[in-house]
Amino acid sequence: MPQPLPARFRPYVQGLVLTCLMTFVVSGISTLLALGLTWAFVARWPIAWGISWAIAFPTILFVMPLVQRIVARVVAPP
């Protein structure tokens, strides 16, 4: 079994997993609503997902520190 990544990679792995799942769902719903359940949907969804992820991943890495500061002001510490 491979060794886990060091803790310093946590924000990057978390951002990767989060953006993969979220863009998968959102791009799927958007593409389905736009094209219907057709072969065009099957062909275009992976493209829409890839573009969405390519934008979402760097965005989440950039905005996450800001989001954490906002949440820290709104939510009491544990």
Beta strands, then each sheet from edge to edge (+ up, - down):
end
